[in-house]
């Protein structure tokens, strides 16, 4: 049976006449005509040419002779006042972007809120000044009361606890930096998802590309036949020149089709992997930002209480014993020796 891994050469089919009305033969060969260029895995291009339209003096006049359809007129049928409508739509969109209505509404609300706050502050100003002065007096009195109550080692240890506590400002910045990375990561994911969607559509269409193409041609042929039977030659001519002939595709031989389809399938996997990686990265960074936000909010809300708990639980070094007691203990130890 031979080596199964050895690829059989693609069989060249019978020559194909260049007739837009003839169905492509099975096997998809090209006969004596030049083969379409092979770009190393891309879709094989059929050699069929439907002709290049020749410009006519009057595009809206008589059509060019078959089989070449006339070119599209430079100025197709337009809606009345189409240019004016488009211009006004553009101006309306620009006016909507430049509108100051929303800014005006925000300023009005801010004006009410700020005026209320200013009025309340003016009303409470004298009381706030007296309360601040009372706080200064209390702070000074407490400082005097605590004078001599703590040893230098205790003060040093408390300062160490305070300075070693989580820095609220640093935690806030860490959270904001992590948060600000998310929009760009979301954009990367969106781009990757769009690329995958496009590739997925191409892949699904490629699976039955030539079968679907022939099915569409069969439908067009059915429509054309009905149009001819009804003596609707205008409709038949349109279907023949603009729908059928340009869409005739010679099916490639299986080995070429396999190479082309496998290349598209490989791109499908690559695009899917790009989406997965972008999503994992976004999810990880989102979780990290949420974690940092919680750390910041907890430190901000509980900083003072956490420091007080640490001070209460920390085993401070014992204060030095009184000098006379130390002298007595030293003397007793010396006598015992």
Protein Blocks (a to p, Z undefined) as FASTA:
>chain_A
ZZfklccdddddddddddfkbccdehiinkjaccdddehhpacddfbdebjadddfblml
ccdddfbdcdddfbdcddehklmmmmmmmmmmmmmmmpcklmmmmmmmmmmmmmmmmmmm
mmmmmmmmmmmmmmmmmmmmmmmmmgokacfklmmmmmmmmmmpccfklmmmmmmmmmmm
mmmmmmmmmmmmmmmmmmmmmmmmmmmmmmmmmmmmmmmmmmmmmmmmnopaklmmmmmm
mmmmmmpccdddfklmmmmmmmmmmmmmmmmmmmmmmmmmmmmmmmmmmmmmmmmmmmmm
mmmmmmmmmmmmpccddddddfklmmmmmmmmmmmZZ
